[in-house]
């Protein structure tokens, strides 16, 4: 995530555009099969928790980290 976004916990839990911080490294992970598409990580984590009857994780957004 880049510093130009005004991320909130609410905004990361809905569909949003995804731009990897380092596209070259992200592309290597994609080509190696470790990721299937950009921007689905949080969504997939929440879906997995729901399907296993686990609570959805609590997320914190720290603007100074972006």
C-alpha positions as CSV (number, residue, x, y, z in Angstrom):
1,X,0.0,0.0,0.0
2,X,1.3,3.4,-0.8
3,X,1.2,6.5,1.4
4,X,-1.1,8.4,-1.0
5,X,-4.1,6.3,0.1
6,X,-6.2,7.2,3.0
7,X,-6.7,3.7,4.2
8,X,-9.1,2.9,7.0
9,X,-10.1,-0.5,8.5
10,X,-13.4,-0.1,6.7
11,X,-11.8,0.6,3.3
12,X,-9.5,-2.4,3.4
13,X,-12.4,-4.7,4.1
14,X,-14.2,-3.8,0.8
15,X,-13.1,-4.2,-2.8
16,X,-10.3,-1.8,-3.6
17,X,-7.5,-1.4,-6.0
18,X,-4.2,-3.0,-5.2
19,X,-0.8,-1.8,-6.2
20,X,2.1,-3.8,-4.7
21,X,4.7,-1.7,-3.0
22,X,7.4,-3.6,-5.0
23,X,5.8,-4.8,-8.2
24,X,8.9,-6.8,-9.2
25,X,8.9,-8.9,-6.0
26,X,5.1,-9.3,-6.2
27,X,5.4,-10.5,-9.8
28,X,7.9,-13.2,-8.7
29,X,5.5,-14.4,-6.0
30,X,2.7,-14.4,-8.6
31,X,4.8,-16.4,-11.2
32,X,5.8,-18.9,-8.5
33,X,2.2,-19.5,-7.7
34,X,2.3,-18.1,-4.1
35,X,-0.4,-15.5,-5.0
36,X,-3.2,-15.8,-7.6
37,X,-4.2,-12.2,-8.0
38,X,-3.6,-8.7,-6.6
39,X,-5.7,-7.4,-3.8
40,X,-7.5,-10.5,-2.5
41,X,-5.4,-11.3,0.6
42,X,-7.6,-9.7,3.2
43,X,-10.7,-11.0,1.5
44,X,-9.3,-14.6,1.4
45,X,-8.3,-14.4,5.1
46,X,-11.8,-13.4,6.1
47,X,-13.4,-16.0,3.9
48,X,-11.2,-18.7,5.4
49,X,-12.0,-17.7,8.9
50,X,-15.8,-17.7,8.1
51,X,-15.6,-21.1,6.5
52,X,-13.8,-22.5,9.6
53,X,-16.2,-20.8,12.0
54,X,-13.4,-18.6,13.3
55,X,-13.7,-14.9,14.2
56,X,-12.6,-12.5,11.5
57,X,-9.3,-10.9,12.5
58,X,-9.1,-7.4,13.9
59,X,-7.2,-5.0,11.6
60,X,-5.4,-1.8,12.5
61,X,-4.3,0.8,10.1
62,X,-1.4,3.0,11.1
63,X,-1.0,5.9,8.7
64,X,2.6,6.4,9.7
65,X,3.4,2.9,8.5
66,X,2.4,3.6,4.9
